[in-house]
Amino acid sequence: MNLELRNIRSFLGRNLNNISGWSSNRKIIVIESDDWGTIRMPSKKVFNNLIEKGIPVNKCSFCKYDSLASEKDLSLLFEVLLSHETKNQKKPIITANTIVANPNFDRILEADFSEYFFETFTDTLKRYPEHLGSFKLWEYGQEKQIFHPQLHGREHLNVNLWMDFLKKNSKETRMTFDFKMFGISTDISNENRKSYMASFNYENAVEIENQKKILREAQEIFTKKFGYKSQSFIAPNYVWSPKLEETMLELGIEFIQTSRNQIVPDGELKKDKYVRHYTGQKNQAGQIYLVRNCIFEPSTSSTKDHVKECLSQITTSFRWKKPAIISSHRLNYIGFIDEENRTKNLKLLDNLLCEIIKKWPEVEFMTSDELGRLIKNQN
């Protein structure tokens, strides 16, 4: 397919995807950033060890750059956010979709892989070398209204699948366990398996009851850490069963963040289903879907003009009177593994925010739950 045809298809797709759903004359931007709190690559040393052992982690952006956010990562990100202000004197704000727990590797090993244990993400932070003050910075970001946690799950891990491979002493999974990590993406893994990252995938529908328990524990931990219940939720890898939505509602989750396609597991058919959503759509329980229609993920490609593309997507959203909901994962702002990744992308974020405020002075930066409440109150 030639470049001109790709551009035409991209233009048509952006417009078609913004036709349905809730509309407003207001210029609303939501920046949704996933994976805060979860572990990924523990250190540059581990990264190099995995390369030596034949796992091409350099070929996966998440394995190459992503890790728990250090004090410096957060401080430099917050500097950029605080340097911008809209006409209504509000700063840009990130909806920090948060994983509240990680595996407790020591206890799992002590139990000889017969039982799973987890620890809160704040306990994990204490063991990382540049992270002791990170949670204090999370609190500072909340106080300054530039960093707003919402729930992403208990772990960014399919516990059943991971534990099965550990019990089988699968070579790669056990090796990465010894490095206190699990996040080797399937496209670079030497193992034939499904993704460990899709927490709410399943092989058998009976697993859903345990997933409900995991959701309850996740909201409980979230509430203890932040002092409020998360009103919105996004499932890791956009994979979840509709049967979980009733439990979400019981927990106070009224708004479901997602991409355009929800991936619904079907353990019996061994085949996933895809369900389309649009912003403002309601499910049977009355929960409202918030659908991402813009992307700012500069760590995933070095060949694109990410600022230009994101601005074009925002322009299309506003043309159709839709809020611009931007996907921008944590990995884009992490320099703990590779400082250049953070430096380069913070400059791009700074440029993007400058261009947004210059082009739309009346822009309103909102969090996901703020947008959800606005849609709910107007219906």
C-alpha positions in Angstrom: 0.0 0.0 0.0 1.5 3.4 -1.0 1.9 6.3 1.3 -0.9 8.4 -0.2 -3.5 5.5 0.1 -2.4 4.9 3.7 -2.9 8.6 4.5 -6.4 8.5 3.0 -7.4 5.4 4.9 -6.0 6.9 8.1 -7.9 10.2 7.5 -11.2 8.3 6.9 -10.7 6.0 9.8 -10.1 8.9 12.2 -13.3 10.6 11.1 -15.4 7.5 11.1 -14.3 6.6 14.6 -15.5 9.9 15.9 -19.0 10.0 14.5 -20.8 8.0 17.3 -21.0 9.0 20.9 -21.4 11.9 23.3 -20.7 15.3 21.9 -19.9 18.7 23.3 -18.8 22.1 22.0 -16.3 22.3 24.7 -12.6 21.5 23.8 -11.9 18.7 26.3 -8.7 16.8 26.5 -8.1 13.7 28.8 -4.5 12.2 29.0 -4.8 8.6 30.1 -1.5 7.0 31.1 -1.4 3.3 32.0 0.9 1.1 34.0 1.8 3.4 37.0 2.8 1.2 39.9 3.6 -2.0 38.0 7.1 -3.5 37.6 8.6 -4.1 34.2 12.3 -3.9 33.5 14.0 -3.9 37.0 17.3 -2.3 35.9 19.8 -1.8 33.1 21.8 -4.6 34.5 18.9 -7.0 34.2 18.2 -5.7 30.7 21.8 -6.5 29.6 21.7 -10.0 31.3 18.6 -10.9 29.4 20.2 -9.8 26.1 23.2 -12.1 26.9 20.8 -15.0 27.6 19.1 -14.7 24.2 16.0 -12.7 25.0 15.8 -9.8 22.6 14.4 -7.2 25.1 15.9 -4.5 22.9 13.3 -5.2 20.3 10.3 -4.4 22.6 9.8 -0.8 23.6 8.2 -1.7 27.0 11.0 -4.1 27.9 13.6 -1.5 26.6 12.3 1.5 28.5 9.6 0.8 31.0 10.1 0.5 34.8 8.8 1.9 38.0 9.0 5.7 37.9 11.9 7.0 39.9 12.0 10.3 41.8 13.8 11.9 38.9 11.3 10.6 36.4 8.4 12.0 38.3 10.1 15.3 39.1 11.0 16.0 35.5 7.5 15.0 34.2 5.9 17.3 36.8 8.1 20.2 35.8 6.7 20.0 32.3 3.1 19.8 33.4 3.5 22.7 35.8 5.0 24.9 33.1 1.8 25.0 31.2 -1.5 26.7 32.0 -4.7 27.1 30.1 -6.9 30.3 29.7 -9.0 29.1 32.7 -5.8 28.8 34.8 -5.7 25.0 34.9 -2.6 22.8 34.4 -2.6 19.8 32.2 -3.4 16.7 34.3 -2.5 13.0 33.7 -5.0 10.3 34.6 -2.4 7.9 36.1 -4.0 4.5 35.7 -2.4 2.6 38.6 -1.6 -1.0 39.3 -1.7 -1.3 43.1 0.3 -4.5 43.7 3.2 -6.7 42.4 4.2 -10.3 43.0 6.1 -10.9 46.2 8.8 -13.0 44.6 10.5 -14.0 47.9 7.4 -15.4 49.4 6.4 -17.2 46.2 9.8 -18.8 46.2 9.6 -19.8 49.9 6.4 -21.6 49.1 8.1 -23.4 46.2 5.6 -21.9 43.7 2.7 -23.7 45.4 1.0 -20.4 46.3 0.8 -16.8 45.0 1.6 -13.8 47.2 1.6 -10.1 46.4 2.8 -6.8 47.9 1.5 -3.3 47.5 3.3 -1.1 44.9 4.5 1.2 47.6 6.4 -1.7 49.2 7.9 -2.5 45.8 9.1 1.1 45.5 11.1 0.8 48.7 13.3 -1.8 47.2 14.2 0.1 44.0 17.4 2.3 44.3 16.0 5.7 43.2 12.4 5.4 44.3 12.2 5.9 48.1 10.6 9.3 47.7 8.5 8.4 44.6 5.2 8.0 46.4 5.6 11.3 48.1 5.9 12.8 44.6 2.7 11.0 43.6 1.0 12.8 46.5 2.6 16.1 45.4 1.3 15.6 41.9 -2.2 15.0 43.3 -1.9 18.1 45.4 -0.9 20.2 42.4 -3.7 18.7 40.3 -1.4 17.4 37.6 -1.4 13.7 38.5 -4.6 11.8 39.3 -4.5 8.1 40.0 -7.3 5.8 38.8 -7.5 2.0 39.0 -5.8 -0.2 36.4 -5.9 -3.4 38.4 -4.3 -5.3 41.3 -1.3 -6.6 39.2 -0.6 -6.2 35.5 -0.2 -9.9 35.5 -2.3 -13.0 34.7 -1.6 -14.8 37.9 -3.0 -18.2 37.0 -1.0 -18.4 33.7 2.2 -17.2 35.2 2.0 -19.5 38.2 1.3 -22.5 35.9 4.5 -21.8 33.9 6.5 -21.4 37.1 5.2 -24.7 38.5 6.2 -26.4 35.2 9.6 -24.8 35.7 9.4 -23.2 32.3 13.0 -22.0 31.5 12.4 -18.4 30.5 9.7 -17.7 33.0 11.8 -19.1 35.9 14.9 -17.2 34.7 13.0 -13.9 34.6 11.4 -14.7 38.0 14.9 -14.9 39.4 15.4 -11.3 38.1 12.2 -10.3 39.9 10.2 -9.6 36.7 7.6 -11.3 34.5 7.0 -8.8 31.7 8.6 -10.5 28.6 6.2 -9.6 25.7 5.0 -12.5 23.7 6.4 -11.1 20.4 10.0 -11.5 21.8 9.4 -14.5 24.1 11.0 -17.9 23.4 8.0 -19.5 25.1 4.8 -20.5 23.3 2.2 -18.9 25.5 -0.4 -16.1 25.9 0.5 -12.8 27.3 1.2 -12.6 31.0 0.2 -8.9 30.9 -3.5 -9.5 30.2 -4.6 -9.8 33.9 -8.3 -10.7 33.1 -7.8 -13.2 30.3 -8.8 -16.7 31.1 -8.8 -20.3 29.8 -11.9 -21.4 31.8 -14.9 -19.3 32.8 -14.6 -20.5 36.4 -11.6 -18.1 36.7 -14.0 -15.2 36.6 -14.9 -15.6 40.3 -11.3 -15.2 41.3 -11.0 -12.2 39.0 -13.9 -10.6 40.9 -11.9 -11.2 44.1 -8.8 -9.6 42.6 -10.9 -6.5 41.5 -12.3 -6.2 45.1 -8.8 -6.3 46.5 -7.5 -3.9 44.0 -10.2 -1.2 44.8 -9.6 -1.8 48.6 -5.8 -1.2 48.2 -6.4 1.8 46.0 -8.8 3.4 48.5 -6.3 2.9 51.4 -3.5 4.4 49.4 -5.3 7.4 47.9 -8.1 8.1 50.3 -10.9 7.8 47.7 -12.4 5.1 45.5 -11.5 5.0 41.9 -14.6 5.8 39.8 -13.0 4.7 36.6 -11.1 1.5 35.6 -9.2 0.3 32.6 -8.4 -3.4 32.2 -4.8 -4.3 31.3 -4.4 -5.0 27.6 -8.1 -4.0 27.2 -9.1 -7.6 28.0 -12.0 -8.3 30.3 -15.3 -10.2 30.5 -18.6 -8.2 30.6 -19.3 -10.4 33.7 -16.8 -8.3 35.6 -18.7 -5.1 35.1 -21.4 -5.8 37.7 -18.6 -6.3 40.3 -17.0 -3.0 39.1 -20.3 -1.2 39.7 -20.5 -2.7 43.2 -17.1 -1.3 43.9 -18.1 2.2 42.8 -16.6 2.1 39.3 -19.0 4.0 37.0 -16.7 4.7 34.1 -14.8 2.2 32.0 -11.8 3.4 30.0 -11.0 1.4 26.9 -9.7 1.4 23.4 -12.2 1.2 20.6 -12.2 -2.6 20.8 -12.8 -4.5 24.1 -11.2 -8.0 23.9 -13.6 -10.5 25.4 -12.0 -13.9 26.3 -13.8 -17.0 25.4 -12.2 -19.9 27.2 -14.5 -22.5 25.6 -13.9 -21.5 22.0 -10.2 -20.6 22.7 -10.8 -17.5 20.6 -11.2 -13.9 21.7 -14.2 -11.7 20.7 -13.9 -8.0 19.9 -16.6 -5.6 21.0 -16.7 -2.0 19.7 -17.3 0.9 22.0 -17.7 4.6 21.8 -17.5 7.4 24.3 -20.8 7.9 26.2 -22.1 4.5 25.4 -23.7 2.8 28.4 -23.8 -0.9 29.3 -26.7 -2.7 30.9 -25.5 -1.6 34.4 -25.5 2.0 33.3 -21.7 2.4 33.4 -20.3 4.7 30.7 -17.5 3.8 28.4 -14.7 6.3 27.7 -12.9 5.4 24.4 -9.5 6.6 23.4 -9.3 8.4 20.1 -5.8 9.9 20.1 -2.4 8.5 20.6 0.8 10.0 22.0 3.3 7.1 22.4 6.7 8.4 21.2 8.6 5.5 22.8 7.0 3.0 20.5 8.4 4.4 17.2 11.3 6.6 16.3 10.1 7.3 12.7 6.8 9.1 13.3 6.1 12.8 14.0 4.2 12.0 17.2 3.3 15.6 18.0 2.0 16.3 14.6 0.0 13.0 14.5 -1.5 13.6 17.9 -2.5 17.2 17.1 -4.2 15.9 13.9 -6.2 13.3 15.9 -7.2 16.0 18.4 -8.3 18.2 15.5 -10.5 15.4 14.1 -12.0 14.8 17.6 -12.9 18.5 18.0 -14.3 18.7 14.5 -16.8 16.0 15.5 -17.4 17.7 18.9 -15.8 14.8 20.7 -13.5 14.9 23.7 -9.9 14.1 22.8 -8.9 11.1 24.9 -5.2 10.5 24.5 -3.4 7.2 25.2 0.1 7.9 26.6 1.6 5.0 28.6 4.1 5.4 31.5 7.0 4.1 29.4 7.2 7.4 27.5 8.3 9.3 30.6 10.8 6.8 32.2 14.5 7.4 32.2 15.5 5.0 35.0 16.5 2.5 32.3 17.5 4.9 29.5 17.7 8.6 30.3 17.5 9.5 26.6 14.0 8.0 26.4 12.8 10.4 29.1 14.7 13.5 27.9 13.5 13.1 24.3 9.9 12.4 25.1 9.5 15.1 27.7 10.6 17.6 25.1 7.9 16.2 22.8 5.3 16.4 25.5 6.3 20.0 26.2 5.9 20.8 22.5 2.5 19.0 22.3 1.1 20.9 25.3 2.4 24.2 23.9 0.7 23.5 20.5 -2.5 22.4 22.1 -2.9 25.6 24.3 -1.8 27.8 21.4 -4.3 26.3 18.9 -7.2 25.9 21.4 -6.8 28.6 24.2 -10.1 27.5 25.6 -9.0 23.9 26.0 -10.0 22.1 29.2 -7.8 19.4 30.6 -9.8 16.8 32.5 -9.3 13.5 34.3 -11.2 10.4 33.1 -13.6 10.4 36.0 -14.3 14.1 35.6 -15.2 13.5 32.0 -17.3 10.5 33.0 -19.2 12.6 35.6 -19.8 15.4 33.0 -21.3 12.9 30.5 -23.4 11.2 33.3 -24.8 14.6 34.5 -25.8 15.7 30.9 -27.7 12.5 30.2 
